[in-house]
Amino acid sequence: MARDRKASHTEWSFDAEIVGFVDMAKAQIALALRDAEIPIAELGTVVADVGTAAVRMQRLAAAISSGDAELAAALAAEAALVAMRTQDAAVALQFHDRLVQRLAHAREALEVLAGAVADRHQHHTRADWDRLRDGIRAQYSMEQERVIFDLLVGGASPESVLDTLKHLRDTGTPGHVDLF
């Protein structure tokens, strides 16, 4: 949706400026997502390798237990720690996956919004905006995203949305929102 906004001063439009800012935000999000792909893939490989090493350490501890019980116990304890930390890393990777999903949804919403602003033939009626909002909301696969969307579209401030999400997490309200 990139627009050439360097046209003459008489061709300047507020809509084109809005689309330009939305395009900039989309590009920043896309760049952040792309920049994270390779390091996160490498991190996933490292976590898997560490998990495999922990299993090998446990097998070694079992194999030497008859010869040196103290060494075997120390090795088994280290292997258990490595296995536990590997699980912690896997949870962190799941957090990153959710983050990437949220950023992708934000980029997609910005794309829809930029398209609506740029389409000068579209009648910007209340019904058009209701359809646009419904379409954006339908893209969200996580309940937390839908809660945030509903609150913000309903006029809540970002601060009150964060407070509401914290309250839902803290109280364990049915239909709660999972936050890391």
C-alpha positions in Angstrom: 0.0 0.0 0.0 3.0 2.3 -0.2 2.0 5.7 -1.6 4.1 8.3 -3.3 3.4 11.2 -0.9 6.0 13.4 -2.6 3.5 14.7 -5.1 2.9 18.4 -5.4 1.6 20.4 -2.5 -1.8 20.7 -4.2 -2.2 16.9 -4.2 -1.6 16.5 -0.4 -4.3 14.7 1.5 -4.9 13.8 5.1 -5.9 10.3 4.0 -2.6 9.8 2.2 -0.7 10.9 5.3 -2.7 8.5 7.5 -2.0 5.6 5.1 1.7 6.5 5.1 1.9 6.3 8.8 0.0 3.0 8.8 2.3 1.6 6.1 5.3 2.7 8.2 3.9 0.8 11.2 3.2 -2.3 9.1 6.7 -2.2 7.7 8.2 -1.9 11.2 6.2 -4.9 12.4 7.0 -6.9 9.4 10.7 -6.1 9.8 10.6 -7.1 13.5 8.9 -10.4 12.7 11.5 -11.2 10.0 14.4 -10.2 12.2 13.2 -12.6 14.9 12.8 -15.6 12.7 16.4 -16.9 12.4 17.5 -16.3 16.0 14.3 -17.9 17.3 14.7 -20.9 15.0 18.3 -21.3 16.2 17.2 -21.0 19.8 14.6 -23.7 19.2 17.4 -25.9 17.9 19.6 -25.2 20.9 16.8 -26.0 23.3 16.2 -29.3 21.6 19.9 -30.1 21.6 20.1 -29.3 25.3 17.2 -31.5 26.0 18.9 -34.3 24.1 22.1 -33.7 26.1 20.1 -34.0 29.4 18.8 -37.4 28.4 22.3 -38.5 27.5 23.5 -37.3 30.9 20.8 -39.2 32.7 21.8 -42.4 30.8 25.5 -41.8 31.7 24.5 -41.4 35.4 22.6 -44.7 35.3 25.6 -46.4 33.6 28.2 -45.3 36.2 26.0 -45.7 39.2 27.5 -49.0 40.2 31.1 -47.6 40.0 30.8 -44.2 41.7 27.4 -43.5 43.4 28.4 -39.9 44.3 29.4 -39.0 40.8 26.3 -40.7 39.4 24.1 -38.7 41.8 25.8 -35.4 40.9 25.5 -36.1 37.2 21.8 -37.1 37.6 21.1 -33.9 39.5 22.7 -31.8 36.8 20.8 -33.7 34.1 17.5 -33.0 36.0 18.4 -29.3 36.2 19.2 -29.2 32.5 15.9 -30.9 31.7 13.9 -28.6 33.9 15.6 -25.5 32.4 14.9 -26.9 28.9 11.2 -27.0 29.7 11.5 -23.4 30.9 13.0 -22.4 27.6 10.3 -24.2 25.7 7.7 -22.1 27.6 9.6 -19.0 26.7 9.5 -20.0 23.0 5.8 -20.5 23.3 5.6 -16.9 24.6 7.6 -15.7 21.6 5.2 -17.6 19.3 2.2 -15.8 20.8 4.1 -12.5 20.5 4.7 -13.2 16.8 1.1 -14.1 16.3 -0.1 -10.9 17.9 2.3 -8.7 15.9 1.2 -10.5 12.7 -2.5 -9.8 13.6 -1.6 -6.1 14.3 0.1 -5.8 11.0 -2.9 -7.4 9.2 -5.3 -5.0 11.0 -3.2 -2.1 9.9 -3.3 -3.3 6.4 -7.1 -3.5 6.4 -7.3 -0.1 7.9 -4.9 1.4 5.4 -6.9 -0.2 2.6 -10.1 1.3 3.9 -8.6 4.8 4.3 -7.0 4.6 0.8 -10.1 3.4 -1.0 -11.7 6.7 -1.9 -14.6 5.0 -3.6 -15.7 3.2 -0.4 -18.6 4.9 1.4 -17.3 5.4 4.9 -20.6 4.7 6.6 -21.1 3.3 10.1 -22.0 -0.1 8.5 -18.8 -0.1 6.5 -16.7 0.5 9.7 -18.8 -2.1 11.6 -17.9 -4.7 8.9 -14.3 -3.6 8.9 -14.1 -4.0 12.7 -15.9 -7.4 12.6 -13.4 -8.6 9.9 -10.4 -7.5 12.0 -11.8 -9.1 15.1 -12.5 -12.4 13.3 -8.8 -12.7 12.5 -7.9 -13.0 16.2 -7.4 -16.5 17.3 -6.6 -15.8 21.0 -9.3 -14.9 23.5 -7.0 -12.2 25.0 -6.8 -10.5 21.6 -10.6 -10.4 21.4 -10.9 -9.0 24.9 -8.4 -6.3 24.2 -10.1 -5.5 20.9 -13.5 -5.3 22.4 -12.4 -3.1 25.2 -10.4 -0.7 23.0 -13.1 -0.5 20.4 -15.6 0.2 23.2 -13.6 3.2 24.2 -11.4 1.9 27.0 -8.0 3.5 27.5 -4.9 1.2 27.0 -4.2 1.6 30.7 -7.6 0.4 31.7 -7.3 -2.5 29.3 -4.1 -3.6 31.0 -5.7 -3.2 34.4 -8.7 -5.3 33.3 -6.4 -8.0 31.9 -4.3 -8.0 35.1 -7.5 -8.4 37.2 -8.7 -11.3 35.0 -5.4 -13.0 35.4 -5.2 -12.4 39.2 -8.7 -13.5 39.9 -8.8 -16.5 37.7 -12.3 -15.4 36.5 -14.0 -18.1 34.4 -13.1 -17.6 30.8 -9.9 -16.1 32.0 -7.3 -14.6 29.8 -3.9 -16.3 29.9 -1.0 -13.9 30.3 2.6 -14.8 30.5 
